[in-house]
Amino acid sequence: MGNKYAYNRDDKPKTARAMAKTLKISPKHSVEICREMRGMKLSKAKNYLVDVIEMKRAIPFKRHNKKVGHRKGLKGWATGRYPVKACKAILKVLENAEANAEFEGLNTEDLFIEHISSHRGIIIRGFTPRAFGRSTPNNTPTTHIQVVVMEEHND
């Protein structure tokens, strides 16, 4: 059975990983959140997600931003949203990665997000019955999230 992570590095003693599969969250929202989290310190990223869940700060939407309104407080970008459901799911994955790092003996205050990515999962097919024996597709997209945290070198 092969490695299921999109990111592989030889520096294994300093890293911890976590993964969540088939989450019922938007893949487009997940891409924007992961892009914003990449490279952040873990504690700062968790606080940022909590602020988004409480709707105090917005996630800038740089790629999937068609017909997205402007939000105040975004530096260098105007369009943004508050993807609360996706932020809650990604926050759980970050907490899981932190717990894995603590189990491996890493210092949790020095962790930063080395790699975070989201990939489209399976599509759960569904339909809504309509008049005259017809039906309309009502599909649910799913998302896979991968997180790799690494301990910073304090030299």
C-alpha positions in Angstrom: 0.0 0.0 0.0 1.5 3.3 -1.1 1.8 6.7 0.5 -1.5 8.6 0.2 0.0 12.1 0.8 0.6 14.5 -2.0 3.7 15.8 -0.1 6.7 13.6 0.8 9.9 14.7 2.5 12.8 12.9 3.9 12.9 14.9 7.1 10.5 12.6 8.9 11.6 13.1 12.6 10.5 16.8 12.5 7.1 16.4 10.8 3.6 15.2 11.7 0.8 14.6 9.4 -3.0 14.4 9.4 -5.6 13.7 6.8 -9.4 13.8 6.4 -11.2 12.1 3.6 -14.7 12.6 2.1 -15.7 15.7 4.0 -19.0 17.2 3.0 -17.5 20.7 2.4 -17.0 22.8 -0.7 -13.9 22.0 -2.7 -13.6 25.6 -3.9 -13.8 27.0 -0.4 -11.3 24.4 0.8 -8.8 25.5 -1.9 -9.0 29.1 -0.8 -8.6 28.3 2.9 -5.6 26.0 2.3 -3.9 28.6 0.1 -4.3 31.2 2.9 -3.0 28.8 5.6 0.1 27.5 3.8 3.3 28.5 5.6 1.6 29.9 8.7 2.5 29.0 12.2 0.0 26.5 13.5 -1.2 28.6 16.5 -1.8 31.6 14.2 -3.6 29.5 11.6 -6.0 28.1 14.3 -6.7 31.6 15.6 -7.4 32.8 12.1 -9.9 29.9 11.5 -11.6 30.7 14.8 -12.0 34.4 13.7 -13.4 33.3 10.3 -15.9 31.0 12.1 -17.0 33.9 14.3 -17.1 36.1 11.2 -14.5 38.6 12.4 -12.1 38.0 9.5 -12.7 37.0 5.9 -10.9 34.5 3.7 -9.7 36.2 0.5 -11.0 34.5 -2.5 -8.4 34.9 -5.2 -9.2 32.0 -7.6 -12.9 31.2 -7.2 -14.0 34.9 -6.9 -16.6 35.4 -9.7 -19.5 37.4 -8.3 -18.0 37.5 -4.8 -18.6 40.6 -2.8 -15.9 42.8 -1.3 -15.0 42.5 2.4 -13.4 44.9 4.8 -10.1 44.1 6.5 -8.5 42.2 3.6 -5.0 43.4 2.8 -4.0 43.3 -0.8 -7.3 41.7 -2.0 -10.9 42.9 -2.1 -13.1 39.8 -2.6 -13.7 37.4 0.3 -16.1 35.2 2.1 -16.7 33.5 5.5 -16.8 29.8 4.7 -17.8 28.7 8.2 -18.5 25.0 7.5 -15.2 24.4 5.7 -13.2 26.3 8.3 -14.7 24.1 11.1 -13.7 20.9 9.2 -10.2 22.2 8.5 -9.7 23.3 12.1 -10.4 19.7 13.2 -7.7 18.4 10.9 -5.2 21.0 12.1 -6.0 20.0 15.7 -5.5 16.4 14.8 -2.1 17.2 13.2 -1.1 19.0 16.4 -2.1 16.0 18.5 0.0 13.8 16.2 2.9 16.1 16.6 2.6 16.1 20.4 2.5 12.3 20.3 5.7 12.2 18.3 7.4 14.4 20.8 7.6 17.7 18.8 7.3 21.1 20.4 3.8 22.3 19.6 4.6 26.0 20.0 7.2 25.8 17.2 5.0 24.1 14.6 4.2 25.6 11.2 2.2 24.3 8.3 4.7 22.9 5.8 2.0 21.6 3.5 -1.8 21.8 3.3 -3.9 20.8 0.3 -7.4 20.0 -0.6 -8.5 17.6 -3.4 -11.9 16.9 -4.8 -13.4 13.7 -3.4 -16.2 11.5 -4.7 -19.5 13.1 -5.7 -22.5 11.7 -3.8 -25.2 11.4 -6.4 -28.8 12.4 -5.5 -31.9 13.7 -7.2 -34.9 15.9 -6.4 -38.2 14.6 -7.8 -40.1 17.1 -10.0 -43.5 17.4 -11.6 -44.6 15.0 -14.4 -42.2 12.2 -13.4 -39.0 14.2 -14.0 -36.1 14.7 -11.6 -33.3 17.2 -11.1 -29.8 16.1 -10.0 -28.9 17.2 -6.5 -25.3 16.1 -6.0 -23.1 16.6 -3.0 -19.4 17.3 -3.6 -16.8 16.0 -1.1 -13.3 17.0 -0.3 -10.0 15.4 1.0 -7.7 17.5 3.2 -4.0 16.8 3.9 -1.9 18.6 6.4 1.8 18.3 7.2 3.2 20.3 10.1 6.9 20.8 10.8 8.9 22.0 13.7 10.8 25.2 13.1 14.5 25.2 13.5 15.5 27.6 16.4 19.2 28.1 15.7 
